[in-house]
Amino acid sequence: MAEQHVFFGKTINGPSLKGMIENKLLSGKSNPVELNFENGDKALLDPVDPQAASWVKMIGYLQKNNRPVYVETEAGTITNVSAPEVAGIWEIWDVDEKNIYVSFYTSTALHYLRRDRPGFQKMLDALQSAVDKKIPLLVTSTYNDFEIIDVRDLPADLANDELLQSLRSPETAGIIEPEEDEKVVSLERAKELFDRMKWKSCIPDASGDPCIPFMYPSNGCWIRAHLMCYFLREEKETPKKIWSSGQYLRTRSTNVPGCIVKWTWHVAATLMVEDESGEIIKMVFDPSMCGEPVPVQKWLDLQTDPEITYRVTEWDWYKFWGGSATKEEANIAMDEFRDILENMWAKNGFPPYECTP
């Protein structure tokens, strides 16, 4: 079996890889290009690998934002690229003999740690210590099923004071009630806005950035919801946000391999709408899960957790634990999930994916 190795750190030539690969392919050459790390490590990238283009985008994005990259290699050639995230650990629970489950304040996805994974106990101890001490960590997980594969202390240059404060004052995180009066729109107007929003979706082989990756429902919903709210505000509407939470939020989607999306919290935009009967109700705008605006209860039911809870906030409450972001900042953050979506397509082909009943 070829030697496998993991490289972890910041890169120095990430943004230039795209041009290097294009030049290789244009010249008819397919020999690997070299990815260089700040610490002197090197890994080879095969330009004809189907995932090469999406990996290059991710590496360039991480370097541009002063973040490290997690790279797996076999015989010196890259086989996987992942983005470590600054993670605020919310809960850890033990429900079966194979896995430990973990929820993050900073990610919607339900993460898990395999008991048979090398380094399991060390990673579990670090995660539990982070919960006890209320400190963030640097965590790497897989994109499709969110298996935790690497856990490290958070470097000083990635410290997030806003997140740290929220972790240490969880009783105040997210406690905010809408103050602005909500404008009521007709159902026809609501459907028009939804369709225009849906057409912003990232789709295969299309340009037109900045798109919104509704076809990657697994993570990044707080950014999608923020960009949706900016769109609705630009349309002179008065959106709010609705946040659901629960240990076992589940919904079906043919846009992800396996067709099951698992969350521990989720968020979408809302508007007040006069429905066909003349009743004024709050409706949820969530193209990642629905084909049209839906009433709150239907949106909650689609997440299939009988213990689900929810809250409503002002439109500019950015993350689960608080904070704010300009439209430009949200679009920059969304680039990571646009790149992940491209990688999912490169690895698995384009959706819809086959689902079992």
Secondary structure by P-SEA (a helix, b strand, c coil): cccccccccccccccaaaaaaaaaaaaccccbbbbbcccbbbbbbcccccaaaaaaaaaaaaaaabbbbbbbbccccccbbbbbccccccccccccccbbbbbbcccccbbbbbccccaaaaaaaaaaaaaaaccccbbbbbccccccccccccccccccaaaaaaaaccccccccccccbbbbbcaaaaaaaaaaaaaacccccccccccccccccccaaaaaaaaaaaaaaaacbbbbbbbbbccbbbbbbccccccccccccccbbbbbbbccccbbbbbbbbcccccccccaaaaaaaacccccccccccccccccccccccaaaaaaaaaaaaaaaaaaaaacccccccccc
